Amino acid sequence: MSRTGKVGVSVFAVVTFVLIIFFFSASVGSKDSLSGSKNSYAISQDIVPTPLPDKLDFCGERVPLEYFDVRESLDRELQVNTYWHSQTILLLKKANRYFPVIEPILEKNGIPNDFKYMAVAESGLSQTVSPSNAVGMWQLLEGTAKQYGLEVNSEIDERYHVEKSTEAACRYLLKAHERFGNWTMTAAAYNFGQNGIDRQIDRQQGDSYYNMVLGEEAGRYVYRLLALKVIFENPDKYGFNLSKSDLYPPLRYYEVKVDTSISNIASFAVKFDTNYKLLKIFNPWLRDNYLRNPKGKEYVIKIPNKGFRENAYSINPDSI
């Protein structure tokens, strides 16, 4: 290209740049004049740090908030869970459905009530499958589930059974508590594994969660439980203003005992005036569209109460 051509391109670039600046300035000025405010495009909501509690415990065990590292670890989880608005709102909604199921099982097994937040942290109170194939609300691996009494096969997976998986988690927690002697380390062991915690105790010559290095996930785990506890116990304080009508209602159902095979789950559902989809929502542990049941084992299947689907959010759901 000739020198004249280069000059022509340079002039064109300068003119283009000037025009862009002119139109951008005009656009901003137009917005300002329409709103009557110089800062009309500024964020209208103040973003402020979430306050930490003055004192806190997990299962009655004091959290040493006077330690700067403990305080900052809790602060991280509290900020994340407070300002992750959509996720935390959904968790609060789901808790109204599932905490009444989980809490009595924890109490019956002698597990502190704070462990209900473990189901929140593990799965978001959902029937999820992790990349490592941990399954259900309590995120149990197949081997662990079978070890603690759950049936897992192609037709039945009781890791998806809220009550039975909670019972299995309780048995695991009781065993871990017997091994470690406190509930905070028991919670850490649920995430890191009992053998893994034992190895770190030997390596680090300590047995307090708050004094140990456990990697990114396990190192944050108990602090996330604590942050969830703080928010769930005082949602209004942290900006979550939900009315009772916003919360997901507990599932209403009656139970049918079955000790024979079911050739077709959809046909079975129709016999009880419901459908395949609803039966699977109420019984996610049924993993196929049939149940062979060669040993004649007794299973309890939940059938939605008549009218529940249409009236779940009615003023008096107890009547459904």
N, C-alpha and C positions, 0 to 999 in steps of 0.2 A: 504493500500500500504506500502511496505517495505521502509526503509531508503535508500537502494540502488536505488530503483525505483525513489525516490524523487530527488536524486542527478542526475540521468540520465536525468530526465525532465528538471532540472535546467540548465545542460550543453547544452541540446538541445535548450533551450530558448535563452541562451547567444549567441550560434553560429548563430541562426536565426537572432537575432537582429543585430549582426555584419555584416552579409551578406546583410541585408536590407540597412544599412548605406552605405556599400561599393557600392552597385548598384545605390543607390540614388545619391551618390557623383559622380559616373561615368557618370550618366545621365546628371546631371547639368553641369559637365565639358564638356561633348560632345556638349551640346547646346551652351556653351560659345565659344568653339573652332570653331564651324561651323559659328557662327555669327561674330566672331572676337570682340565681345563686352561682357564685364562682366555682363552687365545689359540688356541683350537682351530680357528678359521676363518682364521687367519693363513697366508700362503704358507709351505710347508714348505721350499722350496728357496731358498737364498741366491742373489741375483742380483748378480754381481760383474762389474766391467769386464773385458773381454778384454784381455790384455796385448799390447803391441806388441813386435815383435822388436827386438833391439839394433841389428841391421844387416840390410840387405835389398838385393837387386839384381833387376833385370829383364833377362834375357838377358845377364847379366854386366855390366850398366850399373848403377852404384851409385845407390841411392835416397837423396837427401839428407834423412835423417830428422832432422837437426839443425835444419832449418827448421821453425818452429812450424806454418806453414800446411800444409806437406807432411805433417807428423806428424798433424795433426788431420784432414786429408782421408783419410789411410789409416785412422785410428782410426774414422772414420764407417763406412767400408765393412767394416772388420773386425767392429765391433759388430753391424752389420746382418746380415752373413752368418753370424756365429756364433750369433746368437739367433733367426734365422729357421730354426728347427730342421728343420721338415718339408722345406723346400726344399733345404737344404744336405745333409741325409741322402740325399735322392733323387739329388742331383748326385753324391755320392760313390758311390752304388750304380751309377749309369749310367756313371761314368768307368771302371769295371772292364770294361765292354763295349766302349766306344768309344776309350779312350786307346790300347789296343794296335793299333787300326786307324790312328789319326791320327799317332801318334808316328813310325813308320817313314817315313811320307810327308813329314813335316816334316824329318826327318833327311836323307832322300834329296835334298831340294830346298835344303838348307843353311839351313833356318829353325830358329832356336833352339827348344828343347823347351818353353820357357815359353809359347809361342803356343798350346799346346793349351788353355790356360785361356781363350783368346779364344772358342773354340767353346762353352765353358761359359757365359761371360758373354753371348754373342750369343743363344743359343737354349736354354740349359739342357740341351744335348746332346739336343735334340728337333727333330723336323721341323716347325718352326713357320712361320707366315706373319705378318709384322708389319703394322701399320696402313698402312705405306708400301709394302706388297707385296714386302718383302724376304723371301726364302724359304730354308728349309732350315737345316741346322745352322750354316752360316756366314753366313746372312742376306744372300744376294746378290740385288741387284736384277736384273731381266731383262737390261737393257742391259749391265751389268757382267759378268754370267754369260756372255753371248754373246761379249763382248769377250775373255774369257779362256778361250774354247774349249768352253763347255758348250752342249749342245743344249736348247732350250726351245721347246716347242710344246704343243698340246692333248693329245698322246699321250705325249710324253716330256718330262720336266723333270729334267735332271741336277743341278739344285740340291739335289734330294732324294737324290742318289747320294753316299753318305758319302765314298768314295774320290775320285771325280771332283771333287766340290765342294771337298774339301781340297786337291787339286792346283791348282784354280783360285784358291783363297785364297792358296796359296803363290806363285803367279805374281804376284798383286796385291802381296803383301808384299815380294817381291824388287824389284819396280819401285819401290815406295814407299821401300824402304831405299836404293836407288840414288839416289833424289831427295833424301832428307833426311839420310842418313849415319849414323843411329843407330836402334836398334830401338824405343826408347821413343816417338819421334816417329812411327815407322812404325805402331806400334799405335794411336796417336791418330788418324793419317790414315785407318786402316781405319774408324773411327767417324765422323770429321768430314769425310772426303774429302780427297784430296791437294790439290786446288785451294783448298779451304777453309783448310787448314793454311798453304799458301803465302800466301794473303791475310793471315792473322793474323800470320805472320812479318814481313811488310812493315809491317803496321799497328803491331805491338807492338815491332818492332825487337829481336827475340830469337828464338832457335831451340831453347830448352830447354822441354820440356813443363812442367817444374816452375816455370817463370817466366811461364807464359802464362795468359790468361783465355780459356776456350773454351766458356763456357756450362755449364749444369747437366749435361747428358748427357755431353758430351766431357770436361768438367772432372772428372767422376767416373770416367771409363772406365778409365784405366790403374790408378787406385787400386783399382778393383774387381778387375782382373786380379791385382794384387798381393795383395789380401786372399784371393782364392781360392787363390793359390799358397801363402800362409802356412798356410791351413787344410788344404789337401789334402796338403801335405808333412808335417804333424804333426796329423792329425785327433784323436788321443787327447788331445793337449795342450789342445785346444779343446772337449773334452767329447763328441766323436763316437766312440763305442766300437763299431765294427762288426766283426763277424767275417767271415771269408771267405765263409761260407755266406749272409751277408746281401746280398752283392754280386750284381748282375745278371751272369749268365755271358755270355761272348762268344758270338755267334751261330755255330753250326756248320752248314756247308753245303758243297755241291759246285757246280760251275759248268757251265752248259750254254750253248754258243754257238748263236746263232740269227741267220740271215741271210735269212730269209724272213718273210712276214707270219704273224701269229697271229690267227685270226679270232675266237677266244674264249679269254680268259686263264683263265677257270674250267676249261674243258675241257683246256687246256694243263696246268694244275696237276694235274688228276686223272691225266693220263698219267704223272706222276712221283710218284704216291702221296701227294700233298699236297692242299691246297685253296686257294681264291681268297684267303682272309684271310691265310694264312701266306705265300703268294707275295708279296702286297702288303707285308707286314711286312718281308720280306727284300729286296724290290725296290720301295721307295716311289717311285722315279723313273718307274715305269710308271703313268701317270695315267688311263688308261681301261681298259675291259675287252677291248680288242683292240689290235693293233699292225699297222698297215698296211704300214709299211716299204717304200714304193714304190721306193727306190733300192737295196734289197738290202744295207743297211748291217749290219755284224755287231754284235750286242749280246750281252753276257754276262749271263745270268740266274742268280741264286743259287737253288738248290733246297735246302730244309732237309734235313740228314742224317736218315736214318731213325732214329726213336726220340728225336730231340732234343727235340721238344715235351714228351714225357712224362718225359724223364730229364735235362733241362737242369740241374737242381739236384742231380744225383747226385754221389756222392763223387768219381768219376773222369770228368768230362765229356769228357776227351781221348779216351776210348774211344768216344764217340758219333759 
